Amino acid sequence: MLDKAFFTAAIALIVLIGERPAFAYIDPGTGSLLYQTALTVLLGLGLVLRRSRASISRFVRRLGGRGVRADDVPDPRD
C-alpha cells in the first residue's frame, strides 16, 4: 500500500515540476460552437431514427417471417 502511494506521489511531483507554460489560446466561443454542434447532431440523429422507425420495424418483421399487418402500413399523407 505504501509503495503504491509513494509511486503515485512521485509521478504527480514529476508531472507538476515538469510543467511548461502553454502558449495556446482557445476562444470562449469555441466551446459554445462545440456544444451547439453536438446538440444538433444528437437531435438530428433522433429525428432520423424517429422518422425511419416504422420502416425499420417492418423490415425486421419481414425478416422474422411475421409479415406486415394492415395497420402497419404508413399513411401516405404523413
KEVEX-473642 format. One record per residue: residue number from 1; residue in one letter; x negated, z negated, y negated of N, C-alpha, C in turn. Coordinates in nm, 3 decimals, decimal comma. Each point is the difference from the previous one (the first is absolute). Layout:
residues N
NUM  A  X  Z  Y  X  Z  Y  X  Z  Y;
...
This chain:
residues 78
1  M  -0,082  0,000  0,118  0,082  0,000  -0,118  -0,087  0,000  -0,125;
2  L  -0,106  -0,079  0,001  -0,089  -0,008  -0,114  -0,074  0,132  -0,021;
3  D  -0,037  0,065  0,109  -0,069  0,128  -0,011  0,088  0,106  -0,066;
4  K  0,128  0,000  0,036  0,093  0,097  -0,056  0,020  -0,024  -0,150;
5  A  0,014  -0,126  -0,040  0,017  -0,033  -0,142  -0,127  0,033  -0,079;
6  F  -0,116  -0,030  0,057  -0,126  0,032  -0,066  -0,018  0,150  -0,017;
7  F  0,033  0,074  0,105  -0,011  0,146  -0,004  0,093  0,058  -0,107;
8  T  0,123  -0,050  -0,007  0,096  0,047  -0,099  -0,048  -0,032  -0,141;
9  A  -0,049  -0,120  -0,022  -0,051  -0,039  -0,132  -0,121  0,083  -0,039;
10  A  -0,088  0,028  0,095  -0,119  0,079  -0,029  0,038  0,143  -0,038;
11  I  0,094  0,058  0,071  0,045  0,137  -0,032  0,065  0,002  -0,139;
12  A  0,084  -0,099  -0,030  0,066  -0,006  -0,131  -0,104  -0,013  -0,111;
13  L  -0,102  -0,083  0,020  -0,106  -0,018  -0,100  -0,077  0,130  -0,021;
14  I  -0,032  0,069  0,106  -0,072  0,126  -0,011  0,082  0,104  -0,076;
15  V  0,129  0,005  0,029  0,087  0,096  -0,069  0,010  -0,033  -0,148;
16  L  0,012  -0,128  -0,034  0,014  -0,038  -0,140  -0,130  0,017  -0,078;
17  I  -0,112  -0,026  0,063  -0,128  0,016  -0,068  -0,031  0,149  -0,021;
18  G  0,034  0,081  0,096  -0,029  0,143  -0,007  0,100  0,079  -0,081;
19  E  0,088  -0,066  -0,068  0,102  0,069  -0,077  -0,062  0,072  -0,119;
20  R  0,043  0,122  -0,021  -0,047  0,079  -0,113  0,120  0,034  -0,088;
21  P  -0,019  0,018  -0,126  0,112  0,036  -0,087  0,049  0,141  0,033;
22  A  0,129  0,017  -0,005  0,061  0,130  0,026  0,024  0,069  -0,133;
23  F  -0,052  0,118  -0,013  0,019  0,078  -0,122  0,111  0,102  0,024;
24  A  0,116  -0,052  0,028  0,115  0,086  0,026  0,120  -0,057  -0,074;
25  Y  0,093  0,087  -0,029  0,119  -0,042  -0,072  0,119  0,068  0,063;
26  I  0,101  -0,079  0,031  0,125  0,055  0,050  0,105  -0,024  -0,107;
27  D  0,058  0,106  -0,046  0,102  -0,008  -0,104  0,120  -0,079  0,052;
28  P  0,058  -0,088  -0,080  0,116  -0,077  0,046  0,118  0,088  0,043;
29  G  0,010  0,117  -0,055  0,108  0,091  0,039  -0,017  0,057  0,139;
30  T  -0,122  -0,007  0,054  -0,026  0,054  0,133  0,077  -0,078  0,106;
31  G  0,003  -0,132  -0,013  0,075  -0,081  0,097  0,148  0,033  -0,005;
32  S  0,053  0,019  -0,119  0,141  0,036  -0,015  0,027  0,135  0,064;
33  L  -0,090  0,094  -0,018  0,016  0,132  0,060  0,000  -0,010  0,153;
34  L  -0,088  -0,082  0,055  -0,005  -0,018  0,145  0,129  -0,061  0,053;
35  Y  0,054  -0,102  -0,070  0,126  -0,061  0,041  0,114  0,101  -0,006;
36  Q  0,006  0,078  -0,104  0,107  0,099  -0,014  -0,010  0,106  0,110;
37  T  -0,121  0,042  0,031  -0,017  0,100  0,105  0,042  -0,055  0,136;
38  A  -0,041  -0,122  0,031  0,036  -0,061  0,128  0,150  -0,019  0,011;
39  L  0,063  -0,045  -0,107  0,145  -0,019  0,002  0,073  0,132  0,017;
40  T  -0,046  0,103  -0,067  0,063  0,132  0,012  -0,012  0,053  0,142;
41  V  -0,116  -0,016  0,060  -0,020  0,047  0,137  0,092  -0,075  0,096;
42  L  0,009  -0,132  -0,014  0,085  -0,079  0,090  0,147  0,036  -0,016;
43  L  0,046  0,012  -0,124  0,140  0,035  -0,022  0,030  0,141  0,047;
44  G  -0,092  0,092  -0,023  0,020  0,138  0,046  0,004  0,009  0,151;
45  L  -0,086  -0,075  0,067  0,001  -0,001  0,146  0,131  -0,059  0,052;
46  G  0,049  -0,105  -0,065  0,128  -0,057  0,041  0,114  0,098  -0,017;
47  L  -0,001  0,077  -0,107  0,105  0,099  -0,023  -0,006  0,111  0,105;
48  V  -0,119  0,046  0,031  -0,015  0,106  0,100  0,048  -0,049  0,136;
49  L  -0,037  -0,122  0,037  0,044  -0,053  0,130  0,150  -0,023  0,003;
50  R  0,056  -0,044  -0,112  0,145  -0,022  -0,005  0,076  0,131  0,012;
51  R  -0,049  0,104  -0,066  0,069  0,129  0,003  -0,015  0,069  0,135;
52  S  -0,108  -0,023  0,070  -0,023  0,069  0,126  0,032  -0,086  0,122;
53  R  0,052  -0,121  -0,021  0,028  -0,091  0,111  0,102  0,059  0,097;
54  A  0,105  0,063  -0,050  0,104  0,055  0,087  -0,054  0,112  0,087;
55  S  -0,078  0,089  -0,057  -0,053  0,111  0,080  -0,101  -0,049  0,103;
56  I  -0,077  -0,102  -0,036  -0,095  -0,055  0,096  0,073  -0,068  0,115;
57  S  0,106  -0,075  -0,031  0,073  -0,068  0,107  0,072  0,101  0,091;
58  R  0,054  0,110  -0,056  0,062  0,103  0,083  -0,103  0,064  0,092;
59  F  -0,119  0,026  -0,053  -0,106  0,059  0,081  -0,039  -0,092  0,116;
60  V  -0,011  -0,128  -0,028  -0,038  -0,096  0,105  0,110  -0,010  0,104;
61  R  0,126  0,001  -0,044  0,111  -0,004  0,097  0,000  0,124  0,089;
62  R  -0,029  0,115  -0,057  -0,006  0,122  0,082  -0,113  -0,009  0,103;
63  L  -0,112  -0,059  -0,041  -0,109  -0,016  0,096  0,039  -0,095  0,112;
64  G  0,081  -0,100  -0,033  0,043  -0,096  0,100  0,112  0,051  0,088;
65  G  0,059  0,113  -0,036  0,104  0,060  0,082  0,139  -0,051  -0,030;
66  R  0,019  -0,077  -0,106  0,133  -0,052  -0,030  0,083  0,098  -0,081;
67  G  -0,060  0,099  -0,059  0,075  0,098  -0,078  0,037  -0,054  -0,137;
68  V  0,076  0,080  -0,072  0,042  -0,035  -0,134  0,151  -0,011  -0,002;
69  R  0,050  -0,113  -0,051  0,145  -0,018  -0,012  0,050  0,069  -0,126;
70  A  0,130  0,021  -0,008  0,059  0,069  -0,114  -0,020  -0,079  -0,129;
71  D  0,001  -0,132  0,008  -0,018  -0,079  -0,123  -0,145  -0,007  -0,045;
72  D  -0,094  0,051  0,080  -0,140  0,002  -0,039  -0,036  0,123  -0,083;
73  V  0,088  0,099  0,000  -0,028  0,122  -0,074  0,012  -0,031  -0,150;
74  P  -0,103  0,031  -0,077  0,005  -0,034  -0,142  0,099  0,087  -0,075;
75  D  0,054  -0,055  -0,103  0,092  0,073  -0,087  -0,082  0,094  -0,086;
76  P  0,029  0,132  -0,001  -0,082  0,093  -0,077  0,007  -0,025  -0,150;
77  R  0,096  -0,077  -0,046  0,011  -0,028  -0,143  -0,097  -0,107  -0,047;
78  D  -0,065  -0,071  0,093  -0,096  -0,106  -0,037  -0,133  0,055  -0,041;
